[in-house]
């Protein structure tokens, strides 16, 4: 196993570096809602471009999990919210920015 994270960049680099050889690189959770264009873009980037399996939490189907998302996302109420294990990556903009760095 790896050590603790030292910031989103390092964690994301690990995710990008390992996705080709490892089936699972940690638990990637995407909180989403139907009809959300940025949610679809985030899932496309993770699943299709990077080949990373995700755990999607559709808040329309699981409204009780919104409080869980708010706690994990430091009170941010917008979707998508992307987490790698318990580390907040952020929304689609942050996800795309981290992807472009690697």
Rosetta blueprint (number, residue, H / E / L):
1 X L
2 X L
3 X L
4 X L
5 X L
6 X L
7 X L
8 X H
9 X H
10 X H
11 X H
12 X H
13 X H
14 X H
15 X H
16 X H
17 X H
18 X H
19 X L
20 X L
21 X L
22 X L
23 X L
24 X L
25 X L
26 X L
27 X L
28 X E
29 X E
30 X E
31 X E
32 X E
33 X L
34 X L
35 X L
36 X L
37 X H
38 X H
39 X H
40 X H
41 X H
42 X H
43 X H
44 X H
45 X H
46 X H
47 X H
48 X H
49 X H
50 X L
51 X L
52 X L
53 X L
54 X L
55 X E
56 X E
57 X E
58 X E
59 X L
60 X L
61 X L
62 X L
63 X H
64 X H
65 X H
66 X H
67 X H
68 X H
69 X H
70 X H
71 X H
72 X H
73 X L
74 X L
75 X L
76 X L
77 X L
78 X L
79 X L
80 X L
81 X E
82 X E
83 X E
84 X E
85 X L
86 X L
87 X E
88 X E
89 X E
90 X E
91 X L
92 X H
93 X H
94 X H
95 X H
96 X H
97 X H
98 X H
99 X H
100 X H
101 X H
102 X L
